[in-house]
Amino acid sequence: MDKKTFTIYDIAEATNVSPATVSRVLNGNYPVSKKTKEKVLAKIQEYNFQPNSIARSLSKKETKMIGLILPDITNPFFSSFCMELEKYAQKKGYTIFLCNSMNDSKMESVYLKVLSERQVEGIIMMGGRINKSLTDAEEASEVQEVMKKIPILMVNGEMAGVDCYKVKSDELLGMKMIVEHLVEMGHKKIGLLGGKQGITSTDIKVEGFRQLLMENGLVYHPEWHIYSGFSVGSGQKAMNKLLGNKAMPTAIICINDMIASGALVACNHQNIDPKKFAFVGYDDSFVADILTPSLTSINHDYEKLGTVALDLIINAKNEQEAPEVTKEVTIEPFLTKRNSTDW
């Protein structure tokens, strides 16, 4: 036969059965005689017939697609989470629809609309509007509107007044692990670089840092605490500013591994031996392993973060009927020790 796109109607006509019978053979949801089934399957193989999985899933109201909205896939934290989420999604028979908002709230709004139209079964949100310490009422209202049709899960974030599924890495515990490790290594003068005020992930770490210094009988030096951002460049600027001080810390905590990378670049440019400081990062991304010295860093337990997030969101429809189910899960991070704190 000439090459063409075959349908169940072509299979039905060629085997002299009804389209409904072909559909039953494909779906296996109704009994069909062995003889008829073998005849239909033989013709399907002959025609190399590929069922339209999208049409079938829509008819069942199951697209097997989960939307993921994040601000920047080049950020190692987001890409590490995305990789673990996608690996687990494949095992569960799901596809991840990735949307980069590029740190733009308007793009987040566009993607919320696009994902709703694509009839994804759930939406996972990271960064952007869900990481603002002060929730924007209009942005929250938009999320709530989408939630009327599709369950939403937030990773390491939340919005005031939005009751959705949440998975969080315990960032306060992560900071505690860092400070205790540095104190154990004999450090009493500790600085903190990077992040932005008004971003929850930064605010949690900063609050924990100051509290933990006090609990360990250490002094908080505001001149050693420098906000700068989250990129390599902002880490370099923060370290250059820190190096302008007369008195210096012996240990430096960085809001993420990119900041630590920039801080090491600044040391290199000023011909300062990085061993003058003990550096600790946060996120334990691939960057931590390739730096010289290799970077001690907090790992969010990405695998668990991804699997728990996916399980929550794909079970959300059933769980909505049982209000007593867990809607928020906190994951314990762990400290990966490397060369940057050996001295």
C-alpha positions in Angstrom: 0.0 0.0 0.0 1.1 3.6 -0.5 2.6 5.2 2.6 0.0 7.2 4.5 -1.1 8.0 8.0 -3.4 5.2 9.0 -6.3 5.5 11.4 -8.4 3.0 13.4 -11.0 3.3 10.6 -8.5 2.0 8.1 -7.7 -0.9 10.4 -11.4 -1.6 10.9 -12.2 -1.6 7.2 -9.2 -3.9 6.4 -10.2 -6.4 9.1 -14.0 -6.1 8.6 -14.6 -5.1 12.3 -16.0 -2.0 13.8 -13.7 1.0 14.8 -14.9 0.4 18.4 -13.5 -3.2 18.3 -10.1 -1.8 17.1 -10.2 0.6 19.9 -10.9 -2.2 22.4 -7.9 -4.2 21.1 -5.6 -1.1 21.5 -6.8 -0.2 24.9 -7.4 -3.7 26.3 -10.3 -2.4 28.3 -13.1 -4.7 26.9 -12.9 -8.4 26.0 -12.4 -9.3 22.3 -12.3 -12.8 20.9 -8.8 -14.3 20.4 -9.3 -14.7 16.7 -10.5 -11.1 16.2 -7.7 -9.7 18.4 -5.0 -11.6 16.4 -6.5 -10.4 13.1 -6.5 -6.8 14.2 -3.0 -6.9 15.7 -1.7 -8.5 12.5 -3.1 -5.6 10.5 -1.8 -3.0 12.9 1.7 -4.5 12.5 1.3 -4.7 8.7 0.3 -1.1 8.5 2.8 0.0 11.1 -0.1 1.8 12.8 0.9 4.2 15.5 -2.1 5.3 17.7 -2.4 9.0 18.4 -1.3 9.0 22.1 -2.2 12.6 22.5 -5.8 12.1 21.3 -6.2 9.0 23.5 -4.8 10.8 26.6 -7.1 13.7 26.1 -10.1 11.5 25.8 -9.1 10.0 29.1 -8.3 13.5 30.5 -4.8 12.3 31.1 -2.1 14.0 29.1 0.8 12.6 31.2 2.4 16.0 31.0 3.6 18.1 34.0 4.5 21.7 33.5 7.7 23.1 35.1 8.1 26.9 35.3 11.5 28.1 36.5 13.4 31.4 36.1 16.7 30.2 34.5 17.7 26.7 33.5 21.4 27.7 33.4 21.4 28.1 37.2 22.8 24.8 38.5 20.2 24.6 41.3 17.3 24.6 38.8 19.0 22.4 36.3 20.0 19.8 39.0 16.4 19.6 40.2 15.0 19.5 36.6 17.3 16.5 35.8 16.2 14.5 38.8 12.5 15.4 38.1 12.7 14.4 34.5 14.5 11.1 35.2 11.8 10.1 37.7 9.0 11.3 35.4 10.3 9.0 32.6 10.0 6.0 35.0 6.4 7.1 35.9 5.4 7.5 32.2 5.3 11.3 32.4 6.8 14.1 30.2 8.1 17.4 31.7 7.0 20.5 29.8 9.9 23.0 30.7 9.3 26.7 30.7 12.0 29.3 31.3 10.5 32.5 32.6 13.9 34.3 32.4 13.2 36.0 35.7 10.2 37.8 34.2 6.9 37.8 36.0 5.1 38.5 32.7 6.6 35.4 31.2 5.5 33.4 34.2 1.9 34.6 33.5 2.2 33.6 29.8 3.4 30.1 30.7 0.7 29.6 33.3 -1.8 30.3 30.5 0.0 28.1 28.0 0.2 25.2 30.3 -3.4 25.5 31.2 -4.3 25.4 27.5 -2.1 22.4 27.0 -4.1 20.6 29.7 -1.1 19.5 31.7 -2.0 17.4 34.7 -0.1 19.7 37.1 2.3 22.6 37.3 5.5 22.8 39.3 6.8 26.3 40.0 10.3 27.4 41.1 11.8 30.8 41.8 10.3 34.0 40.5 7.1 35.1 42.1 7.1 32.3 44.7 10.4 33.4 46.1 9.3 37.0 46.9 9.2 37.7 50.7 6.3 40.0 50.0 3.7 38.3 47.8 2.2 40.3 44.9 -1.6 40.1 45.3 -2.2 40.1 41.5 0.4 37.4 40.9 -1.2 35.3 43.7 -4.7 35.8 42.3 -3.5 34.6 38.9 -2.0 31.4 40.5 -5.2 30.8 42.4 -7.2 31.1 39.2 -5.1 28.4 37.5 -5.5 26.2 40.6 -9.2 26.0 40.0 -8.4 23.7 37.1 -4.9 22.4 37.6 -3.0 21.5 40.8 0.1 23.6 41.5 3.2 22.7 43.5 5.9 25.1 44.6 9.5 24.1 45.2 11.4 26.1 47.9 8.8 28.9 47.8 5.3 30.0 48.7 2.8 32.8 48.2 0.7 34.3 51.0 -2.9 33.2 50.7 -2.2 30.4 48.1 -2.9 27.0 49.6 -1.1 24.6 47.2 1.3 21.7 47.4 4.8 22.5 48.5 8.2 20.7 48.7 11.0 22.5 50.5 14.6 21.9 51.2 15.3 22.8 54.8 17.6 25.7 54.2 17.8 26.7 57.8 19.1 23.2 58.6 21.6 23.6 55.7 22.9 26.8 57.2 23.2 25.1 60.6 25.3 22.3 59.1 27.6 24.8 57.5 28.2 26.9 60.6 28.7 23.9 62.8 31.2 22.5 60.4 33.2 25.7 60.3 33.1 26.0 64.1 34.3 22.4 64.4 37.2 23.3 62.1 38.1 26.1 64.5 36.7 29.2 62.7 35.4 32.1 64.8 35.4 34.8 62.1 32.8 34.0 59.4 31.5 36.1 56.6 28.5 35.7 54.2 28.4 36.6 50.5 25.7 36.9 47.9 21.9 36.8 47.6 19.3 39.5 47.5 17.1 40.9 50.3 13.4 40.2 49.7 14.1 36.8 48.2 13.0 34.0 50.6 15.9 31.7 50.0 18.3 34.5 50.9 16.3 35.8 53.8 16.1 32.3 55.4 19.8 31.8 55.1 20.7 35.2 56.4 18.4 35.0 59.4 19.8 31.5 60.2 23.4 32.7 59.8 23.0 35.5 62.3 21.1 33.4 64.8 23.6 30.6 64.5 26.6 32.9 65.1 24.9 34.1 68.3 24.2 30.6 69.4 27.8 29.7 69.0 29.1 32.8 70.8 30.4 34.4 67.6 30.2 38.0 66.5 28.2 39.1 63.4 30.3 41.6 61.4 28.0 43.5 59.0 31.0 44.5 56.9 31.6 40.8 56.2 28.0 40.3 55.1 27.7 41.5 51.5 24.5 41.1 49.3 25.3 40.9 45.6 23.1 38.5 43.7 23.5 34.9 42.6 25.8 34.9 39.6 29.6 34.3 39.2 30.0 38.0 38.4 28.2 39.1 41.5 30.3 36.7 43.6 33.4 38.3 42.2 32.2 41.8 43.1 31.2 40.8 46.6 34.6 39.2 47.2 36.4 42.3 45.9 34.4 44.4 48.3 35.1 42.1 51.2 38.9 42.2 50.4 38.7 45.9 50.9 38.3 45.5 54.6 41.2 45.7 57.0 40.0 42.9 59.3 39.0 39.8 57.5 37.1 36.6 58.2 38.8 33.2 58.1 35.8 31.5 56.6 33.3 32.6 54.0 29.9 31.2 53.4 28.4 31.8 49.9 24.7 31.8 49.1 25.3 29.4 46.2 28.1 27.7 44.4 28.2 30.4 41.7 29.0 33.1 44.2 31.8 30.9 45.6 33.1 30.5 42.1 33.2 34.3 41.6 34.8 34.7 45.0 37.6 32.4 44.0 38.0 34.3 40.7 38.4 37.5 42.6 41.2 35.9 44.8 43.0 34.7 41.7 42.8 38.1 40.1 44.3 39.7 43.2 46.9 37.0 43.6 45.5 35.9 46.9 45.9 32.3 47.9 42.4 30.9 48.3 43.7 28.8 51.2 43.7 32.0 53.2 39.9 31.4 53.6 37.7 28.4 54.1 35.0 28.6 51.5 31.6 26.9 51.7 28.9 27.0 49.0 25.3 26.1 48.8 23.5 23.8 46.2 26.3 21.3 45.7 26.0 21.6 42.0 28.5 20.4 39.4 30.4 23.7 39.9 31.4 22.6 43.4 33.3 19.6 42.0 35.2 21.3 39.3 36.4 24.3 41.3 40.0 24.5 42.6 39.9 23.9 45.5 36.9 21.7 45.2 34.0 23.3 47.2 32.4 22.1 50.4 28.7 22.7 49.8 25.2 21.8 50.9 23.2 19.4 48.8 19.4 19.7 48.7 19.1 16.0 48.0 17.9 16.7 44.5 16.8 13.1 43.9 14.4 13.1 46.8 13.3 16.6 46.1 12.3 15.6 42.5 10.6 12.3 43.4 8.6 13.8 46.2 7.5 16.7 44.1 6.4 14.6 41.2 4.6 12.1 43.4 2.7 14.9 45.1 1.6 16.6 41.9 0.5 13.5 40.0 -1.5 12.3 43.0 -3.0 15.7 43.5 -6.3 14.9 41.9 -7.0 12.0 44.2 -5.7 13.8 47.2 -8.0 16.7 46.7 -10.8 14.5 47.8 -9.0 13.7 51.0 -8.2 16.9 52.9 -6.2 15.2 55.6 -3.4 14.3 53.2 0.0 15.9 53.4 0.3 18.9 51.1 3.7 20.1 52.3 7.0 18.1 52.6 10.3 19.3 53.9 13.5 17.5 52.7 16.6 17.4 54.8 19.8 18.5 52.9 23.3 17.2 53.6 26.8 18.6 53.7 29.3 17.4 51.1 32.8 18.1 52.4 35.6 18.9 50.0 39.0 20.6 49.9 37.9 24.2 50.4 37.5 23.7 54.2 40.4 21.3 54.8 42.7 24.0 56.1 
